[in-house]
Amino acid sequence: MKSHRSLLRKTSVLTQLFISYIILLLFVMLVSSVLQNQTTNILVEENERANNAILMQFRSFIDEKLAEMPNYALQSYTAVSNLNNANTVGNRISSFSRYRANSVLQDIFRTSQSIERILFYYNEEDYVISESGSVSSQNFFHAYYQTDSFDLENWNSLLKSPTSNGFISFPASSGAWSIAYSYIDYSENKKAAPDKVFVVLRIPILQRALLDSKQGNHSAYLVYNSDGMLLTSTDSLYNNFDLSSYFSGENTFEMEHEGSEYVTKVVRSDRTGCYYASITPKKLAAEAVTASRRQLVVFVLIITPLGVALAYAFSKRNSVPLKRLVQWLDEKAIYLSQGSQSTNEIYVLENALKLSVEEQEKLMLQIHNRKNDLTGSFVKNLLYGLIYQDSSINMVFEQYNINLLSEQFAVILMKIEKKDVDMNLSDSQELIVLVIANIMEELSGKRHQGFVVPISENDYACLVNLSDSDNHDLDIINIAQEGKEAIESNFKIYFTISISRVNEGIDGIAQAFQQALLAMQYRLTMGPNQIIPYNEMMQEETSYAFSFKTDQKIIAFLSELRNRESIHNFVNELFNEGDIGHHTKPEVAKIFMYDLSGSVIKALNEKPYGDIHWKKASYERLINCDVLDTFRNELTDVLIEYRKYMQDESSLNTIGAKVLKYISQHFQNPDLSVSALGDEFKLSSSYLSKIFREEYELSIVDYISNSRINHSKKLLRQTDLSVQQIAEHSGFLSSSVFIRVFKKAEGTTPGLYRKMHDTTHH
């Protein structure tokens, strides 16, 4: 590769241009050849399609006429045979029967325009009855069919030969050959040479079909009966072609006959059973292809020298300006000219311009980054209310080349809850800022315009300048919703978003930012991964006081051993008494959480049970909760863990305590049951259940189920294990059983529980 580049640098532009034009010329010729080849293929296909169309037309026309003939033959045979059977004296047909048979054939003959003759040959008397009369077969031959090429012996062979029903070649009255349908009723007549009926096609109809097929076409068309006998053809030169071996298919094929090659196609008629064939000399079929290739050769011979001459002329003409420019650069000493005489002119120009282009790119990048930094700093100052005094809003924004759409603004505040981008990358923070800015500014720009600035590492604000249109509040919510979905689905960055109201003027920008900050505080009570719009009620003042009675209530509750259900009810009661829920103001909820955490830990410290390190860790777990629902769950878990300490210390030697401890150690075993516990402690299942219920006011089955549910809830909140894996770790037989039991106990599915109570999950 290196030597190839070196060669290019030493090759003159004139030479390179000339080679390029030659390659272009060769490409054009190659494309022309391909197109010519495709044209040739099209000509072959069109020629074959036209030939097939004529063959289909020929078959359709002949078929239409031939299809009538079996019916006429059967009708004639039936009518004449019935007359003969009814009016036969001995083995002879009466004159009256012959007359009647002649009349019947005349009636049948008149119903068709395409039948030339109907013959009924009576074998016993060697007699022929037709629509024109009834005479001996010899006299009938002399009257209608005697020619040099068809003698009496041929006639008798045609009448007396034992053949099956079908189409045969048959002489016409004009001396030409036509097609006839021969019918014999073997089912009733078992004689070696039974009576026959011949229905002969009118020769002018056949001649017209043959003539139409020959016009404007080099092919010959032949008709064979189902036994492979040639019935007729458009050209007698092809009458000796044997195509019976090709009757099994209908594809076009090539064949050789007497040293010549032909293109042939055979099709079969389902109506008559006949075969239709087209035969074309290969030389004639390829005339269009040969002419097309001849034109291509002539084109190549003419265009090649002309193209080479033009390529050289254009190359020389186009290289002159480059040489002049190189000479000018050399005179101005813009670049080092050492060795330039042996270097390609383009590479000389590239080296000369490279430095200036690189410097220009660096300068543009610095200007762009500086502009972005200034704009971001300007927007952040607006959000915090640090603005120029005595300046109109338009003048303030025009200083940063920002054209306002209106004087209405809103703020979308975004807090990152979870990000799955690679935090080991040094530019990960810049990547997150770029993603958020691009998506939110693009969505805002559909109807308005937006400016995204980072507030802290995980907090971002989008200032939206609204256009003069209606439904502003709905537009802002849609921008937030679409941006949240796009960033989460494509980049796995999950948000809690708060939205301000629409405000007027520069002062309204800071006001909108404060509204978004106030709305974001409700993440504490409403939970993460939400979109929280600001409303006026968020600014209403509320009063709250933590009652001394609550302290006493907590101490009294912890003085006795409580079951799991009692603990759940007690925690809910504490929240209900303080009227704490999603509607609670964040500052009130935070004070409540601090007060309740202190009271619970204070009550626990007064108890002799429990490790001091566990109590300290429990306080940190409670005080560090930043979502109200998470605090509720942690408080419940702390009280349940304390209950376990109490049971282990105060009731260690009771049967119930032993069962309780055994369940706590083995609830992950899906085979654990009341029966298994009875076997373990050598007691009956009913007696063991009675003791446990009296001691803990809870059945063994419910305690096992609660242990498994609580363990699964902890795994849902603290791990990324799948539902199937959590079911296995918690002692459930299958994920379906786990989901059913969990929903019955908690009123929701494991997946929804994880989303509502675990801030690390989307």
Secondary structure as the mmCIF struct_conf table of DSSP 4:
data_model
#
loop_
_struct_conf.conf_type_id
_struct_conf.id
_struct_conf.beg_label_comp_id
_struct_conf.beg_label_asym_id
_struct_conf.beg_label_seq_id
_struct_conf.end_label_comp_id
_struct_conf.end_label_asym_id
_struct_conf.end_label_seq_id
HELX_RH_AL_P HELX_RH_AL_P1 LYS A 2 LYS A 10
BEND BEND1 THR A 11 THR A 11
HELX_RH_AL_P HELX_RH_AL_P2 VAL A 13 LEU A 66
TURN_TY1_P TURN_TY1_P1 ALA A 67 GLU A 68
HELX_RH_AL_P HELX_RH_AL_P3 MET A 69 ALA A 86
BEND BEND2 ASN A 87 ASN A 87
STRN STRN1 THR A 88 VAL A 89
TURN_TY1_P TURN_TY1_P2 GLY A 90 ASN A 91
STRN STRN2 ARG A 92 ILE A 93
HELX_RH_AL_P HELX_RH_AL_P4 SER A 95 ARG A 110
TURN_TY1_P TURN_TY1_P3 THR A 111 THR A 111
BEND BEND3 GLN A 113 SER A 114
STRN STRN3 ILE A 115 TYR A 122
TURN_TY1_P TURN_TY1_P4 ASN A 123 ASP A 126
STRN STRN4 TYR A 127 SER A 130
TURN_TY1_P TURN_TY1_P5 GLU A 131 SER A 132
STRN STRN5 GLY A 133 SER A 136
HELX_RH_AL_P HELX_RH_AL_P5 SER A 137 TYR A 144
TURN_TY1_P TURN_TY1_P6 TYR A 145 TYR A 145
BEND BEND4 ASP A 148 PHE A 150
HELX_RH_AL_P HELX_RH_AL_P6 LEU A 152 LYS A 160
BEND BEND5 SER A 161 SER A 161
BEND BEND6 ASN A 165 ASN A 165
STRN STRN6 GLY A 166 PRO A 171
TURN_TY1_P TURN_TY1_P7 SER A 173 SER A 174
BEND BEND7 GLY A 175 ALA A 176
STRN STRN7 TRP A 177 TYR A 183
TURN_TY1_P TURN_TY1_P8 TYR A 186 GLU A 188
BEND BEND8 ALA A 192 ALA A 193
STRN STRN8 LYS A 196 LEU A 201
HELX_LH_PP_P HELX_LH_PP_P1 ARG A 202 ARG A 202
HELX_RH_AL_P HELX_RH_AL_P7 ILE A 203 LYS A 214
TURN_TY1_P TURN_TY1_P9 GLN A 215 GLY A 216
STRN STRN9 ALA A 220 TYR A 224
TURN_TY1_P TURN_TY1_P10 SER A 226 ASP A 227
BEND BEND9 GLY A 228 GLY A 228
STRN STRN10 LEU A 230 SER A 233
BEND BEND10 THR A 234 THR A 234
HELX_RH_3T_P HELX_RH_3T_P1 SER A 236 TYR A 238
TURN_TY1_P TURN_TY1_P11 ASN A 239 ASN A 240
HELX_RH_3T_P HELX_RH_3T_P2 SER A 244 TYR A 246
TURN_TY1_P TURN_TY1_P12 PHE A 247 SER A 248
BEND BEND11 ASN A 251 ASN A 251
STRN STRN11 THR A 252 HIS A 257
TURN_TY1_P TURN_TY1_P13 GLU A 258 GLY A 259
STRN STRN12 SER A 260 ARG A 268
TURN_TY1_P TURN_TY1_P14 ASP A 270 THR A 272
STRN STRN13 TYR A 275 PRO A 281
HELX_RH_AL_P HELX_RH_AL_P8 LYS A 282 ALA A 285
TURN_TY1_P TURN_TY1_P15 ALA A 286 ALA A 286
HELX_RH_AL_P HELX_RH_AL_P9 GLU A 287 LYS A 332
TURN_TY1_P TURN_TY1_P16 ALA A 333 ALA A 333
BEND BEND12 TYR A 335 TYR A 335
TURN_TY1_P TURN_TY1_P17 GLN A 338 GLY A 339
HELX_RH_3T_P HELX_RH_3T_P3 SER A 340 SER A 342
BEND BEND13 THR A 343 THR A 343
HELX_RH_AL_P HELX_RH_AL_P10 GLU A 345 LEU A 383
TURN_TY1_P TURN_TY1_P18 TYR A 384 GLY A 385
TURN_TY1_P TURN_TY1_P19 GLN A 389 ASP A 390
HELX_RH_AL_P HELX_RH_AL_P11 ILE A 393 GLU A 398
TURN_TY1_P TURN_TY1_P20 GLN A 399 ASN A 401
BEND BEND14 LEU A 405 LEU A 405
BEND BEND15 GLU A 407 GLU A 407
STRN STRN14 GLN A 408 LYS A 419
BEND BEND16 VAL A 421 VAL A 421
TURN_TY1_P TURN_TY1_P21 MET A 423 ASN A 424
BEND BEND17 LEU A 425 LEU A 425
TURN_TY1_P TURN_TY1_P22 SER A 426 ASP A 427
HELX_RH_AL_P HELX_RH_AL_P12 SER A 428 SER A 444
TURN_TY1_P TURN_TY1_P23 GLY A 445 ARG A 447
BEND BEND18 HIS A 448 HIS A 448
STRN STRN15 GLN A 449 PRO A 454
BEND BEND19 ILE A 455 ASN A 458
STRN STRN16 ASP A 459 ASN A 465
BEND BEND20 ASP A 468 ASP A 468
BEND BEND21 ASP A 470 ASP A 470
HELX_RH_AL_P HELX_RH_AL_P13 HIS A 472 PHE A 491
STRN STRN17 ILE A 493 ILE A 499
STRN STRN18 ASN A 503 GLU A 504
HELX_RH_AL_P HELX_RH_AL_P14 GLY A 505 GLN A 521
TURN_TY1_P TURN_TY1_P24 TYR A 522 TYR A 522
HELX_RH_AL_P HELX_RH_AL_P15 ARG A 523 MET A 526
BEND BEND22 PRO A 528 ASN A 529
STRN STRN19 ILE A 531 PRO A 533
HELX_RH_3T_P HELX_RH_3T_P4 GLU A 536 GLN A 539
HELX_RH_AL_P HELX_RH_AL_P16 PHE A 548 LEU A 558
TURN_TY1_P TURN_TY1_P25 SER A 559 SER A 559
BEND BEND23 GLU A 560 GLU A 560
HELX_RH_AL_P HELX_RH_AL_P17 ARG A 564 GLU A 577
TURN_TY1_P TURN_TY1_P26 GLY A 578 ASP A 579
BEND BEND24 GLY A 581 GLY A 581
TURN_TY1_P TURN_TY1_P27 HIS A 582 HIS A 583
BEND BEND25 THR A 584 THR A 584
HELX_RH_AL_P HELX_RH_AL_P18 PRO A 586 ASN A 605
TURN_TY1_P TURN_TY1_P28 GLU A 606 GLU A 606
BEND BEND26 LYS A 607 PRO A 608
BEND BEND27 GLY A 610 GLY A 610
HELX_RH_AL_P HELX_RH_AL_P19 ILE A 612 ILE A 623
TURN_TY1_P TURN_TY1_P29 ASN A 624 ASN A 624
BEND BEND28 VAL A 627 VAL A 627
HELX_RH_AL_P HELX_RH_AL_P20 LEU A 628 SER A 650
BEND BEND29 SER A 651 SER A 651
TURN_TY1_P TURN_TY1_P30 LEU A 652 ASN A 653
BEND BEND30 THR A 654 THR A 654
HELX_RH_AL_P HELX_RH_AL_P21 ILE A 655 HIS A 666
TURN_TY1_P TURN_TY1_P31 PHE A 667 GLN A 668
TURN_TY1_P TURN_TY1_P32 PRO A 670 ASP A 671
HELX_RH_AL_P HELX_RH_AL_P22 VAL A 674 PHE A 681
TURN_TY1_P TURN_TY1_P33 LYS A 682 LYS A 682
BEND BEND31 LEU A 683 LEU A 683
HELX_RH_AL_P HELX_RH_AL_P23 SER A 685 TYR A 696
BEND BEND32 GLU A 697 LEU A 698
HELX_RH_AL_P HELX_RH_AL_P24 ILE A 700 GLN A 718
HELX_RH_AL_P HELX_RH_AL_P25 VAL A 723 HIS A 729
TURN_TY1_P TURN_TY1_P34 SER A 730 GLY A 731
BEND BEND33 LEU A 733 LEU A 733
HELX_RH_AL_P HELX_RH_AL_P26 SER A 735 GLU A 746
BEND BEND34 GLY A 747 THR A 748
HELX_RH_AL_P HELX_RH_AL_P27 PRO A 750 HIS A 757
TURN_TY1_P TURN_TY1_P35 THR A 759 THR A 760
#
